Amino acid sequence: MLANTVTPHRGGYGSCRSPAMERVGNLAEREVAYALAIFCVLKEVSEKKVTRHLKKTLKGFFKKALKDAGGREMMLADLKAIEAPLHFNKHEGAIPVEEAGAPSTL
C-alpha cells in the first residue's frame, strides 16, 4: 500500500495552492518498494503475495529488488541478528506494558 501511494500531494484547499502547502514523502516509490523487498526476504514472504497488490509500474522493479536483496547474505544476516522484543513477533502490543510503579523506559 505504501509503495503504491508515495507521491507528492500538490494543491490545497480552495485557493490555497502555495508550495508551502505541498506534502512530499521522504522516500520515492522505488525506495519504498526496495524496503518492502528487504522485509519480504527477511520474513520469507512470497513474491506472489506482494506483487498482486503493487501497481504495474512497480512489479518489475520489485522483482529485481527481491533478487538483489536476496543476494546480500551478509547484510541480511546482520539484520536478522537484531533482537526484537517477542511481542513484535507475536503481533501483540508495540509498547511494552509497564509494571505498576516502574519508571517508563520510553
C-alpha positions in Angstrom: 0.0 0.0 0.0 2.8 2.5 0.9 4.7 1.7 -2.3 1.7 2.5 -4.4 1.0 5.8 -2.8 4.3 7.5 -2.4 3.7 10.6 -4.4 3.7 14.3 -3.6 0.4 15.9 -2.8 0.1 19.0 -4.9 -2.5 21.6 -4.2 -4.5 22.7 -1.3 -8.0 23.5 -0.2 -9.8 26.1 -2.2 -7.5 28.9 -3.4 -4.6 27.8 -1.2 -2.1 26.3 -3.6 1.2 27.5 -2.3 4.4 25.4 -2.4 4.4 25.6 1.4 1.2 23.5 1.5 2.6 20.6 -0.6 3.4 17.3 1.1 6.4 15.5 -0.2 7.2 12.0 1.0 10.7 11.2 2.3 11.1 8.1 0.1 10.3 7.6 -3.5 8.1 4.7 -4.7 11.1 2.6 -5.7 12.8 3.2 -2.4 9.7 2.0 -0.5 9.4 -1.0 -2.9 13.0 -1.9 -2.2 12.4 -1.6 1.6 9.4 -3.9 1.0 11.6 -6.4 -0.8 14.1 -6.5 2.1 11.2 -7.1 4.5 9.8 -9.9 2.3 13.2 -11.6 2.1 13.7 -11.3 5.9 10.2 -12.6 6.7 10.1 -15.1 3.8 7.0 -13.6 2.2 6.4 -14.9 -1.3 6.7 -12.7 -4.3 3.2 -13.6 -5.5 1.6 -12.4 -2.2 3.1 -9.0 -2.7 3.1 -8.3 -6.4 -0.6 -8.8 -6.8 -1.0 -5.7 -4.6 1.5 -3.5 -6.4 1.0 -1.1 -9.3 2.1 -2.4 -12.7 4.9 0.1 -12.8 6.4 -1.3 -9.6 6.1 -5.0 -10.2 9.2 -5.4 -12.4 11.3 -3.2 -10.1 10.1 -5.1 -7.0 11.1 -8.5 -8.5 14.6 -7.1 -9.3 14.8 -5.7 -5.8 13.9 -9.1 -4.3 16.7 -10.7 -6.3 19.2 -8.0 -5.3 18.2 -8.1 -1.6 18.2 -11.9 -1.5 21.8 -11.9 -2.8 23.1 -9.8 0.1 23.6 -12.6 2.6 26.0 -10.8 5.0 23.7 -7.7 5.3 20.6 -9.9 5.8 22.4 -11.9 8.5 23.2 -8.6 10.3 19.5 -7.6 10.1 18.4 -11.0 11.3 20.8 -10.8 14.2 18.9 -7.7 15.6 16.9 -8.9 18.6 13.4 -7.6 18.7 11.1 -7.9 21.7 8.9 -11.0 21.4 5.7 -9.0 21.4 6.7 -7.5 18.0 6.9 -11.0 16.5 3.6 -12.1 18.0 1.6 -9.1 16.9 0.8 -8.1 20.5 1.2 -4.5 21.5 4.1 -2.4 20.2 4.6 -0.7 23.5 5.7 -2.8 26.5 3.3 -3.0 29.4 4.9 -1.3 32.4 4.7 -2.8 35.8 2.9 -0.8 38.4 5.2 1.8 39.9 8.1 1.1 37.5 9.5 4.1 35.6 8.9 4.3 31.9 11.9 3.4 29.7 10.5 5.2 26.7 
